[in-house]
Amino acid sequence: MNSKQLDREILESSIIVANEEQISSDLGGEAVILNLKTGVYHGLNEVGARIWNLIEQPSSVSDIKQTLLQEYEVEAQQCDRDLKALLEDLLAAGLIDVKNNTTV
């Protein structure tokens, strides 16, 4: 796996941050994000909007997960699956950046 692929892999230790080439708005607890590069809007439900709020500042996947486990009644495995699925969708849409420590 080259370093470019590793930077796109979402690990527990990955630092996630919202990409600067977007604008977002809170709509009654939900979020709408406009990708300025593509002109495509993306909508997030209440939990997705909370995750978006957390990644507006660089945050590790493990810190995001701990916050969600404290704030919502959800099992750890379900939270992990849903969080990684959302982060992968946001990454594919070009809305977040993933930083991994590539030094071994």
Backbone bond lengths (Angstrom), bond angles and torsions (degrees), N, CA, C in turn:
res aa  C-N    CA-C-N  psi(-1)  N-CA   C-N-CA  omega(-1)  CA-C   N-CA-C  phi
1 M - - - 1.456 - - 1.529 107.63 -
2 N 1.305 117.52 127.17 1.466 119.35 179.04 1.523 110.55 -82.73
3 S 1.342 116.69 170.11 1.465 119.98 -175.07 1.522 112.20 -65.45
4 K 1.330 118.85 -29.06 1.465 121.36 177.63 1.530 110.06 -65.44
5 Q 1.344 116.80 -42.38 1.459 120.02 177.75 1.524 110.49 -66.25
6 L 1.346 116.78 -40.97 1.455 120.25 -179.40 1.519 110.83 -63.08
7 D 1.334 117.79 -36.93 1.457 120.77 178.95 1.527 112.05 -65.94
8 R 1.322 117.57 -21.27 1.462 120.34 -179.47 1.525 112.20 -96.16
9 E 1.334 117.34 -6.81 1.459 120.68 178.70 1.529 108.78 -80.77
10 I 1.318 116.66 134.15 1.460 120.57 -179.10 1.523 108.60 -96.89
11 L 1.329 114.80 110.90 1.456 122.74 -179.20 1.524 109.40 -109.31
12 E 1.328 116.56 167.28 1.465 121.50 177.19 1.538 110.28 -58.54
13 S 1.332 116.43 -33.33 1.465 121.65 -177.31 1.536 113.10 -91.18
14 S 1.332 117.63 -4.05 1.466 120.93 -178.70 1.524 111.09 -60.01
15 I 1.324 115.46 143.09 1.461 121.13 173.36 1.527 106.76 -97.73
16 I 1.317 115.93 124.49 1.463 123.05 -176.98 1.527 108.07 -110.09
17 V 1.315 116.42 135.50 1.460 120.16 175.39 1.528 108.75 -145.19
18 A 1.319 115.02 143.78 1.468 120.46 177.44 1.521 109.26 -62.63
19 N 1.311 116.21 135.92 1.460 122.68 177.61 1.527 108.95 -64.92
20 E 1.318 116.54 146.07 1.468 120.13 -179.14 1.522 112.92 -75.14
21 E 1.322 118.26 -16.11 1.464 121.02 -176.32 1.526 111.60 -91.26
22 Q 1.339 115.02 49.99 1.459 121.53 178.85 1.512 108.57 -152.48
23 I 1.307 114.92 160.38 1.463 120.77 168.66 1.514 106.81 -131.05
24 S 1.325 115.90 146.14 1.459 119.28 -178.21 1.517 109.79 -134.11
25 S 1.319 113.76 159.63 1.452 120.57 179.78 1.520 109.58 -143.40
26 D 1.332 115.59 141.66 1.462 122.13 176.34 1.528 107.67 -86.40
27 L 1.322 115.51 126.51 1.467 120.78 178.28 1.520 109.09 -120.81
28 G 1.304 116.89 86.09 1.457 120.92 177.40 1.511 113.33 59.21
29 G 1.327 117.59 44.18 1.463 121.55 179.03 1.513 114.08 92.94
30 E 1.319 117.02 -14.81 1.458 120.75 174.75 1.525 107.89 -104.28
31 A 1.333 117.34 169.66 1.462 119.79 -177.30 1.516 110.52 -128.44
32 V 1.317 115.41 146.26 1.454 122.73 171.94 1.522 106.38 -122.36
33 I 1.333 115.72 130.54 1.459 121.49 -177.76 1.519 108.41 -122.32
34 L 1.321 116.38 132.54 1.453 121.73 176.38 1.522 108.21 -108.31
35 N 1.334 116.03 119.65 1.455 121.39 174.03 1.517 106.62 -78.69
36 L 1.336 116.97 113.38 1.460 120.92 -175.16 1.531 112.38 -69.13
37 K 1.336 117.75 -24.40 1.467 120.79 178.81 1.519 111.72 -73.37
38 T 1.347 115.83 -42.14 1.463 119.60 -173.63 1.526 113.22 -101.08
39 G 1.341 116.80 -18.89 1.462 120.20 -176.23 1.515 112.94 76.00
40 V 1.344 117.36 13.51 1.466 121.92 -177.83 1.529 109.91 -95.78
41 Y 1.332 115.13 134.36 1.463 121.59 175.38 1.519 109.80 -90.06
42 H 1.337 116.10 145.18 1.456 122.52 176.72 1.525 107.51 -130.31
43 G 1.321 116.77 134.85 1.460 121.45 178.99 1.519 111.00 -108.32
44 L 1.338 116.03 142.70 1.457 121.64 177.93 1.519 109.58 -126.14
45 N 1.334 115.95 139.73 1.464 120.29 176.06 1.530 109.48 -73.59
46 E 1.316 117.54 -173.63 1.462 122.05 -175.10 1.528 112.54 -57.74
47 V 1.333 118.28 -45.85 1.459 121.07 -179.11 1.528 109.91 -69.71
48 G 1.321 116.97 -41.75 1.456 120.74 176.99 1.523 110.99 -61.11
49 A 1.330 116.75 -39.00 1.463 121.17 178.50 1.528 110.34 -65.87
50 R 1.333 116.79 -36.69 1.477 120.31 177.73 1.527 109.52 -64.93
51 I 1.333 117.04 -43.18 1.468 120.99 177.85 1.524 109.25 -62.34
52 W 1.316 117.45 -44.07 1.470 121.21 178.87 1.523 110.10 -58.20
53 N 1.335 116.04 -44.02 1.458 120.63 178.48 1.531 110.83 -59.65
54 L 1.330 117.00 -39.82 1.465 120.98 -179.65 1.522 112.42 -67.44
55 I 1.340 117.83 -32.17 1.468 119.79 -175.75 1.528 113.10 -94.69
56 E 1.328 116.50 5.63 1.464 117.49 173.17 1.528 109.93 -66.71
57 Q 1.335 116.80 -21.84 1.460 123.74 168.24 1.526 105.78 -114.16
58 P 1.329 118.97 144.16 1.467 119.99 -178.81 1.530 111.91 -53.37
59 S 1.339 116.01 128.49 1.464 122.23 -178.83 1.517 109.15 -140.99
60 S 1.328 115.83 145.97 1.467 119.16 176.73 1.528 109.11 -80.09
61 V 1.317 115.58 154.45 1.465 121.16 177.76 1.524 109.50 -58.37
62 S 1.330 117.56 -41.95 1.466 120.12 -178.76 1.527 111.49 -64.69
63 D 1.346 118.58 -37.42 1.470 120.64 177.68 1.528 111.30 -67.80
64 I 1.315 116.74 -40.54 1.473 120.76 178.01 1.522 109.01 -61.14
65 K 1.337 115.92 -46.46 1.467 120.26 -178.81 1.527 110.96 -61.68
66 Q 1.333 118.25 -42.81 1.464 121.15 179.53 1.527 111.07 -61.84
67 T 1.319 117.22 -41.22 1.462 120.99 178.10 1.525 110.50 -61.95
68 L 1.331 117.30 -44.92 1.468 121.15 -179.73 1.519 111.29 -63.95
69 L 1.327 117.04 -40.55 1.467 120.74 179.42 1.523 111.49 -64.47
70 Q 1.337 117.21 -31.81 1.463 121.08 178.31 1.530 111.56 -76.66
71 E 1.330 116.87 -34.20 1.465 120.43 -172.46 1.528 114.33 -93.10
72 Y 1.336 117.69 -21.15 1.463 120.79 -175.70 1.519 109.98 -128.51
73 E 1.325 115.83 150.04 1.462 120.36 175.50 1.520 107.83 -84.24
74 V 1.328 115.42 96.23 1.457 121.26 -177.88 1.523 108.05 -149.13
75 E 1.339 116.04 143.84 1.456 120.28 177.19 1.526 109.22 -73.01
76 A 1.322 116.49 147.55 1.468 121.93 -175.82 1.525 112.08 -57.11
77 Q 1.339 118.24 -43.11 1.470 120.68 -178.64 1.525 111.08 -66.06
78 Q 1.324 117.23 -41.69 1.464 121.21 178.63 1.521 110.21 -64.88
79 C 1.329 116.67 -42.84 1.462 121.70 178.54 1.524 109.91 -60.08
80 D 1.324 116.26 -45.77 1.468 121.48 -179.62 1.527 110.93 -60.24
81 R 1.326 116.98 -47.60 1.477 121.34 179.90 1.524 111.40 -61.91
82 D 1.320 116.12 -49.23 1.471 120.34 -176.99 1.524 111.57 -66.17
83 L 1.333 117.05 -40.29 1.464 121.00 179.76 1.525 110.16 -63.91
84 K 1.324 117.13 -48.14 1.467 119.44 -179.28 1.524 111.28 -64.14
85 A 1.338 117.45 -37.38 1.471 120.60 178.49 1.530 110.26 -63.41
86 L 1.333 117.33 -44.50 1.464 120.39 179.40 1.521 110.36 -65.12
87 L 1.335 117.48 -44.59 1.459 120.29 -179.54 1.529 110.86 -62.73
88 E 1.333 117.26 -38.44 1.469 120.15 177.26 1.526 110.67 -64.46
89 D 1.342 117.22 -39.99 1.470 121.13 177.26 1.537 110.79 -64.04
90 L 1.341 116.24 -43.91 1.463 120.31 179.51 1.524 110.93 -65.11
91 L 1.331 116.73 -37.56 1.466 121.18 177.66 1.521 110.39 -65.91
92 A 1.332 116.78 -45.55 1.465 121.18 179.43 1.528 111.14 -61.85
93 A 1.339 116.75 -32.46 1.465 121.43 179.67 1.532 111.88 -81.90
94 G 1.325 117.16 -3.97 1.465 120.54 179.00 1.517 113.92 76.47
95 L 1.342 117.17 23.22 1.460 120.50 -175.88 1.519 113.82 -97.25
96 I 1.341 117.28 -14.56 1.463 120.15 179.30 1.519 110.15 -131.46
97 D 1.317 115.08 160.34 1.459 122.49 171.18 1.524 107.28 -114.01
98 V 1.326 116.06 143.26 1.459 123.17 179.24 1.513 107.57 -116.68
99 K 1.324 115.48 126.93 1.469 119.96 178.19 1.517 107.91 -118.98
100 N 1.332 116.27 126.02 1.450 122.21 176.60 1.514 108.84 -117.68
101 N 1.318 115.21 144.21 1.454 120.19 174.69 1.521 106.88 -76.32
102 T 1.332 116.85 107.05 1.469 121.13 -173.94 1.521 113.03 -91.92
103 T 1.337 117.00 2.13 1.459 117.93 176.91 1.525 109.28 -81.80
104 V 1.311 115.64 139.18 1.477 119.90 -177.03 1.502 109.36 -109.50
